[in-house]
Amino acid sequence: MTPPNRPTSRSQTARNNLIGVLVIGLLLIAIVGVLSLRTLGNLQTPTPTQPPYGVIPVDPPIVTQDFTLPGSSGASFSQSDLKGKYTLLFFGYTHCPDYCPTTLTNWKNLKLALGSDGSKLNWIFVSVDGARDTPEVMQRYLSRFDSAFIGLSGNDTVLHKIGPDYGLDYTLHTEQGANYSVDHTTRQYLLDPKAQIVEEFAFDVAQADMAAAIRQAMAKPSA
């Protein structure tokens, strides 16, 4: 005669339930641990930051073409004269009613904001209207902003040669008569001591962001 099945004791049932709870608990701890490690990893990995509006890093730097132009000091000025210092460069013309005087006013304030670093820069204003902007005219015009600013009287031959490096575009509307206007690009360019373009700045860049970008560039060790 087959003996009847013996019922499971209450203590064994409780023990089995406890084991199940412990297994589930360990699984939950493991899952939480994995999620915590992932979160910590995300916190430790820096998120790449975008440059401020209007600050355009140029990487790799653009090697600029050589040039020689009449300078506002009365002597010729060449690309080689830029080397050894950082340079801030802008293309415009002295009859400009808006962008050029605004940019030069900003330069004056920027130079003050940079403090001692301001004197370590070449400040170069290249005219795309050399027929009217003679060295004498450039000298008088720039002296209203800062006597350290250097003006260069451009001509089509040189400007067409160096223009592609800067994305330069300009049109002289001589059909308007003696007081003709000129359309031109308005970006500003930071060149390193090798006369390579390393930063571009939009016309409406915030001055504080521009100053910070210049300081950061100048603080980099020379290659």
C-alpha positions as CSV (number, residue, x, y, z in Angstrom):
1,M,0.0,0.0,0.0
2,T,1.4,3.3,-1.1
3,P,1.8,5.7,1.8
4,P,-0.1,9.0,1.4
5,N,1.9,12.1,0.4
6,R,3.1,14.1,3.4
7,P,2.0,17.8,3.4
8,T,4.8,20.4,3.2
9,S,5.4,22.0,6.6
10,R,4.7,25.7,7.2
11,S,8.3,26.3,8.1
12,Q,9.6,25.0,4.8
13,T,7.1,27.1,2.8
14,A,8.2,30.2,4.7
15,R,11.8,29.4,4.0
16,N,11.2,29.0,0.3
17,N,9.4,32.3,0.2
18,L,12.3,34.0,2.0
19,I,14.7,32.6,-0.5
20,G,12.6,33.9,-3.3
21,V,12.4,37.4,-1.8
22,L,16.2,37.4,-1.3
23,V,16.8,36.4,-4.9
24,I,14.5,39.1,-6.2
25,G,16.2,41.6,-3.8
26,L,19.7,40.7,-5.1
27,L,18.5,41.1,-8.7
28,L,17.1,44.6,-7.9
29,I,20.3,45.6,-6.2
30,A,22.3,44.4,-9.3
31,I,20.1,46.4,-11.6
32,V,20.3,49.6,-9.5
33,G,24.1,49.2,-9.4
34,V,24.4,48.9,-13.2
35,L,22.2,52.0,-13.6
36,S,24.2,53.9,-11.1
37,L,27.5,53.1,-12.8
38,R,26.0,54.3,-16.1
39,T,24.8,57.5,-14.6
40,L,28.2,58.1,-12.9
41,G,29.9,57.4,-16.3
42,N,27.7,60.0,-18.0
43,L,28.6,62.5,-15.3
44,Q,32.3,61.9,-15.6
45,T,32.3,62.2,-19.4
46,P,32.3,65.9,-20.3
47,T,29.7,67.0,-22.9
48,P,31.4,68.9,-25.8
49,T,30.6,72.5,-25.6
50,Q,29.7,74.7,-28.6
51,P,31.6,78.0,-29.1
52,P,29.5,81.1,-28.3
53,Y,27.5,82.6,-31.1
54,G,29.6,84.5,-33.6
55,V,32.9,82.8,-32.7
56,I,33.9,80.5,-35.5
57,P,37.1,78.4,-34.8
58,V,39.1,77.6,-37.9
59,D,40.6,74.1,-37.7
60,P,42.9,73.4,-39.3
61,P,44.2,77.0,-39.5
62,I,44.2,78.6,-43.0
63,V,47.6,79.6,-44.3
64,T,47.2,83.0,-45.8
65,Q,48.7,84.3,-49.0
66,D,51.6,86.8,-49.0
67,F,50.8,90.4,-50.0
68,T,52.3,93.9,-50.0
69,L,50.1,97.0,-49.7
70,P,50.6,100.7,-49.0
71,G,50.2,101.3,-45.3
72,S,48.7,104.2,-43.4
73,S,52.1,104.8,-41.8
74,G,53.4,105.8,-45.2
75,A,55.5,102.6,-45.7
76,S,54.5,99.4,-47.5
77,F,53.1,96.6,-45.3
78,S,53.5,92.9,-46.1
79,Q,52.1,89.7,-44.7
80,S,55.5,89.1,-43.2
81,D,55.0,92.1,-41.0
82,L,52.1,90.3,-39.3
83,K,54.2,87.4,-38.2
84,G,55.4,87.1,-34.6
85,K,52.2,88.6,-33.2
86,Y,48.5,87.8,-33.2
87,T,46.5,89.9,-35.7
88,L,42.9,91.0,-35.8
89,L,42.0,91.9,-39.4
90,F,38.9,93.4,-41.1
91,F,38.0,94.4,-44.7
92,G,36.1,97.6,-45.2
93,Y,36.3,101.2,-46.5
94,T,36.4,104.7,-45.0
95,H,33.1,105.9,-46.6
96,C,31.2,103.0,-45.0
97,P,28.2,104.4,-43.1
98,D,27.6,101.5,-40.8
99,Y,29.6,98.3,-40.5
100,C,33.1,99.7,-40.6
101,P,32.8,102.6,-38.1
102,T,30.9,100.2,-35.8
103,T,33.6,97.5,-36.1
104,L,36.3,100.0,-35.4
105,T,34.5,101.4,-32.4
106,N,34.1,97.9,-31.1
107,W,37.8,97.4,-31.7
108,K,38.6,100.4,-29.6
109,N,36.5,99.0,-26.7
110,L,37.8,95.5,-27.2
111,K,41.4,96.7,-27.0
112,L,40.6,98.4,-23.7
113,A,38.9,95.2,-22.5
114,L,41.9,93.1,-23.4
115,G,44.2,95.3,-21.3
116,S,47.9,94.4,-21.8
117,D,46.9,91.8,-24.3
118,G,45.5,94.5,-26.6
119,S,49.0,95.9,-27.2
120,K,50.2,92.4,-28.3
121,L,47.9,92.4,-31.3
122,N,48.2,93.8,-34.8
123,W,45.0,95.7,-35.6
124,I,44.7,95.7,-39.4
125,F,41.9,97.5,-41.4
126,V,42.2,96.6,-45.1
127,S,40.4,98.9,-47.5
128,V,38.6,97.3,-50.5
129,D,38.3,100.9,-51.9
130,G,42.0,101.8,-52.4
131,A,41.2,104.4,-55.1
132,R,39.6,106.7,-52.4
133,D,41.3,105.2,-49.4
134,T,44.9,106.4,-49.8
135,P,47.4,105.9,-47.0
136,E,46.8,109.5,-45.9
137,V,43.0,109.1,-45.9
138,M,43.4,105.8,-43.9
139,Q,45.7,107.5,-41.4
140,R,43.3,110.3,-40.7
141,Y,40.3,108.0,-40.5
142,L,41.8,105.5,-38.2
143,S,43.3,108.1,-35.9
144,R,39.7,108.9,-34.8
145,F,39.5,105.4,-33.3
146,D,43.0,104.4,-32.2
147,S,46.4,105.5,-33.5
148,A,47.7,101.9,-33.2
149,F,45.2,100.7,-35.8
150,I,46.9,100.1,-39.2
151,G,45.2,100.8,-42.5
152,L,46.1,99.1,-45.8
153,S,45.0,100.5,-49.2
154,G,43.9,97.4,-51.1
155,N,43.7,97.0,-54.9
156,D,41.8,94.5,-57.0
157,T,45.0,92.5,-57.9
158,V,46.0,91.9,-54.3
159,L,42.5,91.5,-52.9
160,H,41.6,88.9,-55.6
161,K,44.7,87.0,-54.7
162,I,44.3,86.9,-50.9
163,G,40.5,87.1,-50.8
164,P,39.7,83.4,-51.1
165,D,41.6,82.8,-47.8
166,Y,39.1,85.0,-46.0
167,G,36.0,84.4,-48.0
168,L,36.2,88.0,-49.1
169,D,33.5,89.4,-51.4
170,Y,33.1,93.0,-52.3
171,T,31.4,95.2,-55.1
172,L,32.1,98.8,-55.8
173,H,29.0,100.6,-57.1
174,T,31.0,103.2,-59.0
175,E,27.9,103.8,-61.3
176,Q,26.5,105.8,-58.3
177,G,29.0,108.6,-58.9
178,A,31.8,110.0,-56.6
179,N,30.0,109.0,-53.4
180,Y,29.5,105.4,-54.4
181,S,28.8,102.7,-51.9
182,V,30.6,99.4,-51.5
183,D,29.1,96.0,-50.6
184,H,31.6,93.9,-48.6
185,T,31.8,91.0,-46.2
186,T,31.8,91.9,-42.6
187,R,33.6,89.1,-40.7
188,Q,36.7,89.7,-38.6
189,Y,39.7,87.4,-38.6
190,L,42.2,86.4,-35.9
191,L,45.5,85.3,-37.3
192,D,48.2,83.6,-35.2
193,P,51.9,84.6,-35.2
194,K,52.4,82.5,-38.3
195,A,49.8,84.6,-40.2
196,Q,47.3,81.7,-40.2
197,I,43.6,82.3,-39.7
198,V,42.6,80.5,-36.5
199,E,39.3,82.3,-35.6
200,E,36.6,84.2,-37.4
201,F,34.1,86.5,-35.8
202,A,30.7,87.5,-37.0
203,F,29.9,91.2,-37.1
204,D,27.4,90.9,-34.2
205,V,29.5,88.7,-32.0
206,A,29.3,89.7,-28.3
207,Q,32.4,91.6,-27.3
208,A,33.0,89.5,-24.1
209,D,32.9,86.3,-26.2
210,M,35.3,87.8,-28.7
211,A,37.7,88.9,-26.0
212,A,37.6,85.5,-24.3
213,A,38.3,83.7,-27.6
214,I,41.3,86.0,-28.3
215,R,42.7,85.5,-24.8
216,Q,42.3,81.7,-25.1
217,A,44.1,81.7,-28.5
218,M,46.9,83.8,-27.3
219,A,47.4,81.6,-24.2
220,K,48.1,78.5,-26.3
221,P,51.8,77.6,-26.5
222,S,53.4,78.4,-29.8
223,A,54.0,75.3,-32.0
